[in-house]
Amino acid sequence: MKRPKLRKASKRMTCHKRFKIQKKVREHYRKIRKEAKKRGRKKLKKDPGVPNSAPFKEALLREAEKRKQQLEELKQQQKLKKHKEQGQKRKHDENDVASSKAQTPKTVIEASDILLEVLDARDPLGCRCPQVEQIIMQSGGNKKILLVLNKTDLVPKENLDKWVHCLNKELPTVVFRASSFGKEKIRMPGKKKLYLSRRGTCLGGKSLLTLLSDFCKTQNKTIRVGVIGFPNVGKSSIINSLKQAYACQTGPAMGLTRYIKNINIDKNITMLDSPGIIASPSNSAIALALRSLTNTEESGLLDSVTTIVEHCNKQQLMLRYNISSYRDSQEFLTLIAQKRGMMRKGGLPKVKEAAKWFWSQWTGPKMSYYCEAPPSLTLSSHLTESIVGDMQQGLNLEELEKNNMTAIKAIRSPRLSSSILFQCSGLTNGITEKDLPEELPEREENEEDGDDFLDEDEVEDSDDENVDEISRLGTKRLKAEEVLLEEELLPGKKFGAGGEKSLNVDKIIEEDDTYDFNTDYV
């Protein structure tokens, strides 16, 4: 009987019941063995081989040995073929990476008629690249720039309204919230389908398509729309929302898009999905922490997290993660690891895993933080009033403003108290085609394709630095052995008077161990 005070019923049972269950189990297995014995077990028959009395025994054995060698050769060929395919696949991936480096923003600008610069609404100024905007304005051809504020459901409405009003003074701005596509649905038992990401339809898609179609009518031709921006701002998600299909790969990781991809939205509009803009190393530490791809490595991850923590409000971070007060970022990560159960044996916190989780939260699509909009935004150095007028010419700004207000009202944004205030670092400089570093010369390919797997001898011959390292470690080991030998020979008398060694160990080591028969030993 279940006790009323206990949450769960006790699993204990009487000895009589337990012994009865064990007896039933033994009887069940005994019955199975008995039935198997009646059926008879089929034993595996061993190969008797070729009897000695059989004719042509030697020929049969040679044929069997030949067949065995053929099977081994076939297996070796399959193994080499697999290595070759892996080598070709690796070269293909390297070529994709090289092509993504070669495809700078200038390549997308030259192939497009209108450019969409995607901005993260949590840090709009930090997602703008003045170098790319300057290239667009100097390229000519009546090309226009539209700013697309994405991830608008992660900032408070008051803050979003201020940023839209501020950015519209420079370039036409579209309020946008991308919808989710792909493998993001799960089915729970007894429940309907649940969406793991933010639920809701796309907001701002009709307004953006209206602007693009109007521009298409003024040009009297089909247009190509380039989508540019820093990594992880939602470029591919915007294209999927306009296409209403999973046309581009998306995910929380940075750098998923490696090359330019054409997607037809309709008969007159073709969009170009491009890799993210490369952040210049001359930027501030906070800009590199959020926009640079190099922070995915463990070496710069702790520095990036430290910079992010320093640029956030301490009280809001404590309330957001439900932790106590901390002195520095190291203590902050320790508290995060303890809160999430990231602990090693002995109670040591996994600081690196906590840093990786925190950084993925801030660069992912769910973290709610915001930057304060400047009260009076002056025009950037690369913008003038004439350029601003040219960018706004031919666009229905009144209709765009109405659509933006409607989208802001429809967005379910977080409260101002539940978001984290973040210090804006200003515009982020990007690397253009002229500033790209010279690539190292590619290694020479082998004569046979896919011959990327070297033997140990070839590795030792080709890697001189490793050989020097091994020899250096070997000399250290010899010195250590000499010291140990000296300690064994003279226990307790390692050094003589004046700090000098009382025995020359080198002479002992150099002596020959062979026995001299001409010498008499007493």
Backbone torsions as a table, in degrees:
resi	resn	phi	psi	omega
1	MET	NA	136.1	-178.5
2	LYS	-74.9	128.7	179.1
3	ARG	-76.5	139.1	-175.8
4	PRO	-71.1	-26.8	-175.4
5	LYS	-82.4	-22.0	-178.3
6	LEU	-85.8	145.3	178.1
7	ARG	-71.7	-40.1	-178.8
8	LYS	-123.1	147.7	178.1
9	ALA	-70.5	148.3	-179.7
10	SER	-70.0	143.2	179.1
11	LYS	-93.0	3.3	179.5
12	ARG	-72.0	150.8	178.8
13	MET	-139.8	164.7	-179.2
14	THR	-73.2	157.6	179.3
15	CYS	-63.7	-36.7	179.3
16	HIS	-59.6	-44.3	-179.5
17	LYS	-68.6	-40.0	-179.2
18	ARG	-65.8	-45.6	179.2
19	PHE	-64.6	-33.8	178.2
20	LYS	-65.6	-40.8	178.0
21	ILE	-64.7	-44.3	179.3
22	GLN	-61.9	-37.5	178.4
23	LYS	-65.4	-41.3	178.1
24	LYS	-63.0	-38.7	179.3
25	VAL	-65.7	-44.0	179.1
26	ARG	-62.6	-41.3	178.6
27	GLU	-64.3	-37.0	179.7
28	HIS	-64.0	-46.3	-179.0
29	TYR	-69.7	-34.2	176.6
30	ARG	-63.5	-39.1	178.2
31	LYS	-65.4	-40.2	178.8
32	ILE	-64.2	-43.0	179.0
33	ARG	-64.1	-38.6	-179.4
34	LYS	-65.2	-43.2	178.5
35	GLU	-65.8	-38.0	178.2
36	ALA	-65.7	-35.0	179.0
37	LYS	-68.6	-34.9	178.2
38	LYS	-68.3	-42.0	179.8
39	ARG	-68.0	-31.2	-177.8
40	GLY	88.1	131.3	-178.7
41	ARG	-89.2	139.4	178.8
42	LYS	-90.6	110.8	178.8
43	LYS	-85.2	147.2	178.6
44	LEU	-71.5	129.0	-179.2
45	LYS	-84.8	129.7	177.9
46	LYS	-81.5	150.6	178.9
47	ASP	-72.2	114.8	-178.2
48	PRO	-71.6	-16.0	-178.1
49	GLY	81.8	-172.8	-179.4
50	VAL	-90.8	121.9	-179.9
51	PRO	-66.8	157.0	-178.9
52	ASN	-67.7	-27.4	-177.7
53	SER	-81.3	-7.3	-177.7
54	ALA	-72.6	140.1	177.5
55	PRO	-74.1	153.4	179.1
56	PHE	56.1	40.7	-179.5
57	LYS	-65.0	-43.0	-178.5
58	GLU	-63.8	-38.2	178.8
59	ALA	-66.2	-39.3	178.1
60	LEU	-65.2	-40.3	179.1
61	LEU	-66.1	-40.0	177.9
62	ARG	-63.9	-39.7	179.5
63	GLU	-65.7	-40.1	177.8
64	ALA	-65.5	-39.5	177.8
65	GLU	-66.2	-37.9	178.4
66	LYS	-65.1	-41.5	178.2
67	ARG	-62.9	-39.1	178.7
68	LYS	-64.2	-40.9	177.5
69	GLN	-65.0	-38.8	177.8
70	GLN	-62.8	-40.7	177.7
71	LEU	-64.0	-39.8	178.1
72	GLU	-65.6	-41.1	177.5
73	GLU	-63.9	-39.6	177.8
74	LEU	-63.7	-40.4	178.3
75	LYS	-65.2	-38.5	178.6
76	GLN	-66.8	-40.2	177.4
77	GLN	-62.7	-41.5	177.6
78	GLN	-63.7	-37.8	178.0
79	LYS	-65.5	-43.5	177.8
80	LEU	-64.4	-38.1	178.7
81	LYS	-63.9	-40.2	178.5
82	LYS	-64.8	-42.1	177.3
83	HIS	-63.2	-38.3	179.5
84	LYS	-64.7	-43.5	178.4
85	GLU	-64.0	-39.7	177.3
86	GLN	-64.4	-39.8	177.2
87	GLY	-64.1	-42.1	177.8
88	GLN	-64.7	-39.3	178.2
89	LYS	-63.9	-40.3	178.9
90	ARG	-65.0	-40.9	178.0
91	LYS	-65.4	-36.4	178.6
92	HIS	-64.7	-40.4	177.8
93	ASP	-66.0	-39.3	177.6
94	GLU	-64.6	-37.9	177.4
95	ASN	-65.9	-36.0	177.4
96	ASP	-64.0	-42.1	179.0
97	VAL	-65.3	-41.8	179.1
98	ALA	-64.0	-40.3	178.7
99	SER	-66.6	-34.6	177.9
100	SER	-67.0	-34.2	176.3
101	LYS	-70.6	-34.4	-179.3
102	ALA	-73.7	-27.7	-178.9
103	GLN	-84.0	84.7	178.9
104	THR	-80.3	168.8	176.5
105	PRO	-54.8	-27.7	179.6
106	LYS	-63.8	-33.0	177.5
107	THR	-63.6	-41.8	178.9
108	VAL	-69.6	-37.7	-178.5
109	ILE	-64.6	-42.7	-178.3
110	GLU	-66.2	-30.5	-176.7
111	ALA	-90.5	-1.5	-174.0
112	SER	-114.0	155.4	174.6
113	ASP	-98.2	-29.5	178.0
114	ILE	-141.6	143.0	-174.9
115	LEU	-115.5	135.4	173.2
116	LEU	-108.4	112.6	176.5
117	GLU	-94.9	110.4	-174.7
118	VAL	-84.5	130.3	-179.8
119	LEU	-120.5	143.1	172.7
120	ASP	-82.1	122.8	-176.4
121	ALA	-63.2	-18.5	178.8
122	ARG	-74.3	-26.8	177.8
123	ASP	-148.5	74.6	-174.0
124	PRO	-63.6	-43.9	-178.6
125	LEU	-67.6	-34.9	179.5
126	GLY	-67.9	-15.7	179.0
127	CYS	-98.1	-1.0	178.5
128	ARG	-91.8	138.5	-179.6
129	CYS	-115.8	109.2	-178.1
130	PRO	-65.8	-31.5	-179.5
131	GLN	-64.5	-43.1	-179.6
132	VAL	-67.3	-41.7	178.6
133	GLU	-63.4	-36.3	178.1
134	GLN	-67.8	-37.7	177.8
135	ILE	-64.3	-39.7	179.5
136	ILE	-63.9	-42.2	-178.0
137	MET	-70.9	-29.5	179.6
138	GLN	-87.0	-10.0	-177.7
139	SER	-75.0	-24.8	-179.5
140	GLY	75.9	-165.7	179.2
141	GLY	78.1	18.1	178.0
142	ASN	57.2	42.7	179.2
143	LYS	-86.3	142.3	-177.2
144	LYS	-117.0	155.9	177.3
145	ILE	-117.5	130.9	173.3
146	LEU	-118.5	128.9	176.0
147	LEU	-88.1	128.1	-179.9
148	VAL	-114.3	111.5	178.5
149	LEU	-84.4	104.9	-179.7
150	ASN	-99.9	167.3	-178.9
151	LYS	58.5	41.2	-177.3
152	THR	-75.6	-11.6	178.4
153	ASP	-85.5	7.0	179.0
154	LEU	-106.6	2.5	-180.0
155	VAL	-125.2	153.3	177.4
156	PRO	-64.4	152.3	-176.8
157	LYS	-64.0	-38.4	-179.8
158	GLU	-61.5	-43.4	179.0
159	ASN	-66.9	-40.0	179.5
160	LEU	-64.2	-41.3	179.4
161	ASP	-62.0	-39.9	179.3
162	LYS	-66.2	-41.4	-178.7
163	TRP	-67.5	-39.6	178.7
164	VAL	-63.8	-43.0	178.3
165	HIS	-64.4	-35.3	-178.5
166	CYS	-74.0	-43.4	-177.1
167	LEU	-74.6	-27.1	179.3
168	ASN	-65.2	-19.8	178.3
169	LYS	-70.3	-23.1	-179.1
170	GLU	-101.8	-57.4	-176.5
171	LEU	-136.6	152.8	177.6
172	PRO	-60.8	130.4	-174.0
173	THR	-119.1	136.3	179.9
174	VAL	-116.5	126.4	175.1
175	VAL	-80.2	129.2	-172.1
176	PHE	-141.7	145.9	168.8
177	ARG	-138.1	114.3	-175.4
178	ALA	-76.0	146.9	175.0
179	SER	-91.1	161.8	-175.7
180	SER	-98.0	141.1	175.6
181	PHE	-135.2	170.0	175.7
182	GLY	100.5	-159.9	-175.0
183	LYS	-84.8	70.7	-177.5
184	GLU	-123.0	15.6	179.2
185	LYS	-110.2	140.3	174.8
186	ILE	-133.2	155.4	179.2
187	ARG	-119.1	118.0	178.1
188	MET	-90.7	150.0	-179.7
189	PRO	-65.1	124.9	178.7
190	GLY	80.2	7.4	-179.1
191	LYS	-131.3	169.8	177.2
192	LYS	-79.7	178.7	179.0
193	LYS	-68.4	139.2	178.4
194	LEU	-114.2	146.2	178.1
195	TYR	-103.3	125.9	-178.6
196	LEU	-73.8	-31.1	-178.9
197	SER	-91.3	-173.3	-179.1
198	ARG	-65.9	127.8	-178.3
199	ARG	-82.2	159.0	176.8
200	GLY	124.9	155.5	179.2
201	THR	-82.5	173.6	-179.9
202	CYS	-71.1	135.7	176.6
203	LEU	-116.9	133.6	-178.6
204	GLY	92.5	-3.3	-179.2
205	GLY	-69.3	-41.9	179.1
206	LYS	-64.7	-41.2	179.1
207	SER	-62.3	-42.1	179.9
208	LEU	-68.2	-42.0	178.4
209	LEU	-65.6	-33.2	176.9
210	THR	-65.0	-43.8	177.7
211	LEU	-61.8	-42.8	-178.7
212	LEU	-67.5	-39.7	179.3
213	SER	-68.0	-37.4	176.4
214	ASP	-64.3	-40.4	177.2
215	PHE	-66.1	-34.1	177.5
216	CYS	-65.3	-38.3	179.1
217	LYS	-68.2	-37.2	178.8
218	THR	-68.0	-31.4	179.7
219	GLN	-85.8	-16.6	-179.1
220	ASN	56.5	42.5	178.2
221	LYS	-164.0	168.7	174.3
222	THR	-74.8	141.9	-174.7
223	ILE	-115.6	156.5	175.4
224	ARG	-115.7	124.6	-175.3
225	VAL	-108.6	117.5	177.7
226	GLY	-92.4	134.2	179.5
227	VAL	-108.6	115.5	-176.3
228	ILE	-124.3	164.2	179.0
229	GLY	154.3	171.8	179.0
230	PHE	-73.9	165.4	-179.0
231	PRO	-61.6	144.1	171.6
232	ASN	66.6	32.3	173.4
233	VAL	-99.6	-9.5	176.2
234	GLY	104.1	32.8	-179.2
235	LYS	-67.1	-49.5	-179.2
236	SER	-67.4	-33.0	179.0
237	SER	-66.8	-34.9	177.7
238	ILE	-66.2	-41.8	178.8
239	ILE	-64.8	-42.0	177.4
240	ASN	-62.3	-36.7	179.5
241	SER	-68.6	-39.8	178.3
242	LEU	-71.9	-35.5	178.1
243	LYS	-76.7	-21.7	-175.2
244	GLN	58.1	40.5	178.5
245	ALA	-161.4	161.4	179.5
246	TYR	-85.7	80.5	-176.9
247	ALA	-92.6	-27.8	-178.0
248	CYS	-122.7	145.3	-179.7
249	GLN	-72.1	132.2	179.3
250	THR	-129.9	159.7	178.5
251	GLY	174.2	169.1	-179.3
252	PRO	-72.8	-17.5	-179.2
253	ALA	-76.1	152.1	179.3
254	MET	-84.4	150.1	172.5
255	GLY	73.8	31.0	177.8
256	LEU	-72.6	-35.6	178.0
257	THR	-84.2	117.8	-175.3
258	ARG	-109.9	-16.8	-178.5
259	TYR	-147.6	165.7	-177.7
260	ILE	-72.6	136.1	-178.4
261	LYS	-132.1	132.8	179.7
262	ASN	-93.9	130.8	177.8
263	ILE	-129.1	123.0	179.4
264	ASN	-84.8	116.6	177.0
265	ILE	-80.7	-46.9	173.7
266	ASP	-150.9	-162.5	-176.2
267	LYS	-68.4	-26.3	-173.3
268	ASN	-108.8	-12.0	-173.8
269	ILE	-123.8	125.6	174.1
270	THR	-123.6	128.4	-177.9
271	MET	-106.1	145.8	-178.9
272	LEU	-112.7	113.0	174.9
273	ASP	-87.4	128.1	-172.4
274	SER	-126.0	159.1	174.0
275	PRO	-65.5	162.6	-178.3
276	GLY	-70.3	155.3	177.1
277	ILE	-70.5	137.6	179.9
278	ILE	-82.8	124.8	179.7
279	ALA	-75.0	139.3	-179.1
280	SER	-76.6	143.5	178.0
281	PRO	-65.6	-13.3	-179.6
282	SER	-78.6	-3.5	-179.7
283	ASN	-71.5	171.3	177.1
284	SER	-70.0	166.4	-176.9
285	ALA	-65.6	-37.0	-179.1
286	ILE	-70.7	-35.1	177.1
287	ALA	-66.2	-40.6	178.2
288	LEU	-69.7	-30.6	-179.3
289	ALA	-66.7	-32.4	-176.2
290	LEU	-102.6	-21.6	-172.6
291	ARG	-115.1	-11.6	-174.8
292	SER	-93.7	142.3	177.7
293	LEU	-78.6	-16.5	-177.2
294	THR	-71.5	-14.8	-178.2
295	ASN	-77.1	-6.6	176.1
296	THR	-69.5	-18.2	176.4
297	GLU	-78.7	154.4	-177.0
298	GLU	-71.0	-21.0	-176.1
299	SER	-65.9	-43.8	-177.6
300	GLY	-100.5	8.9	-175.6
301	LEU	-72.8	-43.2	-179.2
302	LEU	-64.7	-38.6	177.6
303	ASP	-65.0	-38.8	179.1
304	SER	-65.1	-43.5	179.4
305	VAL	-65.0	-39.6	177.5
306	THR	-60.3	-42.1	179.3
307	THR	-65.8	-41.6	179.9
308	ILE	-63.7	-42.8	-179.4
309	VAL	-64.3	-37.3	-180.0
310	GLU	-68.5	-25.6	-177.9
311	HIS	-95.5	11.9	180.0
312	CYS	-115.3	158.5	175.9
313	ASN	-71.8	126.0	-174.5
314	LYS	-65.7	-44.2	-178.2
315	GLN	-63.5	-40.5	179.9
316	GLN	-68.0	-35.5	175.7
317	LEU	-65.2	-39.1	178.9
318	MET	-64.9	-40.4	178.7
319	LEU	-71.4	-36.0	-177.2
320	ARG	-66.4	-42.5	-176.1
321	TYR	-103.2	1.5	175.1
322	ASN	56.8	54.7	179.5
323	ILE	-125.6	166.4	178.5
324	SER	-82.6	-179.9	-177.7
325	SER	-67.6	150.0	-178.1
326	TYR	-135.4	157.7	-178.0
327	ARG	-95.4	-38.4	-178.1
328	ASP	-145.1	-178.7	-176.9
329	SER	-68.0	-31.5	179.3
330	GLN	-64.1	-43.5	177.2
331	GLU	-68.3	-34.3	177.2
332	PHE	-62.0	-45.3	178.9
333	LEU	-67.5	-33.6	176.3
334	THR	-63.2	-42.7	178.4
335	LEU	-66.1	-37.8	177.9
336	ILE	-64.2	-42.4	179.7
337	ALA	-64.6	-40.5	178.0
338	GLN	-67.2	-36.7	-178.8
339	LYS	-68.5	-35.9	-177.1
340	ARG	-95.9	2.5	177.5
341	GLY	76.5	24.8	177.9
342	MET	-88.3	79.5	-174.9
343	MET	-127.5	147.6	173.9
344	ARG	-95.5	179.9	175.9
345	LYS	-67.0	136.6	-177.2
346	GLY	93.1	2.5	178.2
347	GLY	81.3	19.0	178.4
348	LEU	-84.6	131.5	-178.7
349	PRO	-77.9	146.3	175.8
350	LYS	-88.9	89.2	-173.6
351	VAL	-68.6	-38.7	-178.2
352	LYS	-66.1	-41.0	178.0
353	GLU	-66.2	-37.9	176.7
354	ALA	-64.7	-39.3	178.2
355	ALA	-65.8	-40.9	178.6
356	LYS	-64.1	-41.4	178.6
357	TRP	-65.5	-43.3	-179.3
358	PHE	-64.2	-42.7	-179.2
359	TRP	-67.7	-37.2	177.6
360	SER	-66.4	-31.6	176.0
361	GLN	-65.7	-41.7	-175.6
362	TRP	-76.5	-28.5	177.1
363	THR	-94.9	-2.6	-178.4
364	GLY	-87.9	-173.4	-173.3
365	PRO	-95.3	14.9	-173.4
366	LYS	-122.9	-20.4	-175.7
367	MET	-70.8	133.4	-178.0
368	SER	-105.2	108.5	172.0
369	TYR	-145.5	166.2	-174.5
370	TYR	-151.0	157.3	174.6
371	CYS	-115.0	143.7	179.4
372	GLU	-75.4	134.6	178.5
373	ALA	-75.8	141.7	178.8
374	PRO	-66.9	144.6	-179.1
375	PRO	-64.9	-36.8	178.6
376	SER	-137.9	107.6	-178.1
377	LEU	-91.2	117.8	176.4
378	THR	-85.1	156.3	-179.6
379	LEU	-64.9	141.9	178.5
380	SER	-66.6	166.5	-176.6
381	SER	-66.3	-27.8	-178.4
382	HIS	-89.8	1.6	-179.8
383	LEU	-115.7	144.7	174.3
384	THR	-130.3	168.5	-179.1
385	GLU	-64.3	-34.2	178.8
386	SER	-68.4	-39.0	178.2
387	ILE	-66.3	-40.9	178.5
388	VAL	-62.4	-40.6	177.6
389	GLY	-64.5	-38.8	178.5
390	ASP	-66.4	-37.3	179.5
391	MET	-69.0	-31.3	-179.7
392	GLN	-87.1	-12.0	-177.1
393	GLN	-71.3	136.0	178.1
394	GLY	84.8	2.6	179.6
395	LEU	-113.2	140.3	179.2
396	ASN	-82.4	90.1	-174.9
397	LEU	-72.3	-30.8	179.6
398	GLU	-65.3	-44.1	177.9
399	GLU	-66.4	-36.9	177.7
400	LEU	-63.1	-40.1	179.2
401	GLU	-65.5	-39.9	178.2
402	LYS	-64.8	-43.0	179.1
403	ASN	-64.2	-37.1	177.9
404	ASN	-65.4	-41.5	178.9
405	MET	-64.9	-39.2	177.5
406	THR	-64.3	-40.9	179.4
407	ALA	-66.6	-39.5	179.5
408	ILE	-64.2	-39.3	178.3
409	LYS	-67.4	-34.2	-177.7
410	ALA	-79.1	-17.3	-177.1
411	ILE	-76.8	134.6	174.7
412	ARG	-93.6	89.2	-175.4
413	SER	-93.2	158.5	178.9
414	PRO	-73.5	165.4	178.1
415	ARG	-75.8	161.1	-179.9
416	LEU	-67.8	-30.8	-178.6
417	SER	-75.7	-26.0	-178.0
418	SER	-91.2	-1.9	177.7
419	SER	-101.2	162.1	-177.6
420	ILE	-105.8	129.0	177.6
421	LEU	-76.0	131.9	-173.9
422	PHE	-125.9	138.9	-179.5
423	GLN	-84.0	121.1	-178.7
424	CYS	-74.2	141.4	-179.0
425	SER	-101.5	1.8	-178.9
426	GLY	87.6	-167.2	-178.8
427	LEU	-65.1	147.6	179.9
428	THR	-106.4	124.5	179.3
429	ASN	-76.7	140.3	178.7
430	GLY	-115.6	162.5	179.2
431	ILE	-91.4	121.9	177.6
432	THR	-91.0	-174.7	-177.2
433	GLU	-65.8	-32.4	-179.2
434	LYS	-73.1	-29.9	-175.3
435	ASP	-89.7	0.0	-177.8
436	LEU	-67.0	134.5	178.4
437	PRO	-68.7	149.2	178.4
438	GLU	-68.4	132.8	-178.3
439	GLU	-77.3	148.5	177.5
440	LEU	-68.0	148.7	178.4
441	PRO	-62.2	136.4	-178.7
442	GLU	-70.6	145.8	179.6
443	ARG	-71.8	150.2	-177.0
444	GLU	-68.7	138.1	179.5
445	GLU	-79.2	151.2	177.8
446	ASN	-73.6	165.3	-178.5
447	GLU	-66.1	-38.7	179.3
448	GLU	-98.5	138.3	179.5
449	ASP	-69.0	142.9	176.2
450	GLY	78.3	9.3	-179.0
451	ASP	-88.8	60.9	-178.4
452	ASP	-96.4	-3.9	-177.0
453	PHE	-99.6	108.5	-175.7
454	LEU	-95.9	152.3	174.9
455	ASP	-76.5	170.1	-179.1
456	GLU	-66.3	-36.3	179.0
457	ASP	-64.1	-41.8	-179.9
458	GLU	-65.8	-36.9	179.2
459	VAL	-65.8	-40.7	-179.9
460	GLU	-67.4	-37.3	-179.9
461	ASP	-70.8	-34.5	-174.0
462	SER	-84.3	-24.5	-173.8
463	ASP	-105.4	89.9	-178.7
464	ASP	-72.7	-32.2	-178.6
465	GLU	-64.9	-40.2	178.1
466	ASN	-64.6	-37.2	179.0
467	VAL	-64.7	-42.5	177.4
468	ASP	-62.5	-39.6	179.5
469	GLU	-64.6	-42.3	-179.7
470	ILE	-64.9	-41.4	179.5
471	SER	-65.5	-37.9	178.5
472	ARG	-63.7	-44.0	177.2
473	LEU	-64.9	-34.0	178.8
474	GLY	-64.6	-40.8	177.3
475	THR	-64.0	-38.7	176.5
476	LYS	-61.5	-41.6	-179.3
477	ARG	-64.8	-39.6	178.4
478	LEU	-63.0	-42.2	178.5
479	LYS	-62.4	-40.5	178.9
480	ALA	-64.2	-39.7	178.2
481	GLU	-64.9	-35.9	177.5
482	GLU	-63.2	-42.3	179.5
483	VAL	-64.3	-42.6	178.7
484	LEU	-63.7	-40.0	178.5
485	LEU	-63.4	-39.1	179.0
486	GLU	-64.4	-40.0	179.2
487	GLU	-65.3	-35.6	179.5
488	GLU	-71.0	-37.7	-178.5
489	LEU	-71.7	-39.7	-177.9
490	LEU	-122.9	74.7	179.3
491	PRO	-68.4	128.1	178.9
492	GLY	81.8	-8.2	179.3
493	LYS	-130.6	62.4	-176.3
494	LYS	-74.5	-40.7	-177.5
495	PHE	-121.9	144.5	177.8
496	GLY	-93.0	-162.1	-179.7
497	ALA	-69.5	143.4	179.8
498	GLY	77.3	9.2	176.4
499	GLY	81.5	3.8	-179.7
500	GLU	-89.3	155.5	179.2
501	LYS	-71.2	139.8	-178.1
502	SER	-86.1	-5.8	-178.3
503	LEU	-147.5	135.5	179.0
504	ASN	-85.5	104.1	-176.1
505	VAL	-71.9	-29.6	-177.7
506	ASP	-63.0	-37.8	-179.7
507	LYS	-68.0	-35.5	179.4
508	ILE	-67.1	-38.3	-178.8
509	ILE	-69.8	-34.8	-177.2
510	GLU	-76.6	-16.0	-178.2
511	GLU	-66.3	148.3	179.8
512	ASP	-83.1	139.4	-178.5
513	ASP	-84.9	-1.9	-177.4
514	THR	-70.7	149.0	-177.4
515	TYR	-84.9	134.1	179.1
516	ASP	-96.6	112.1	-177.3
517	PHE	-78.4	-16.0	-179.6
518	ASN	-79.8	-9.5	-177.8
519	THR	-106.0	134.4	178.1
520	ASP	-92.2	131.2	178.5
521	TYR	-109.8	126.7	-178.3
522	VAL	-93.8	NA	NA
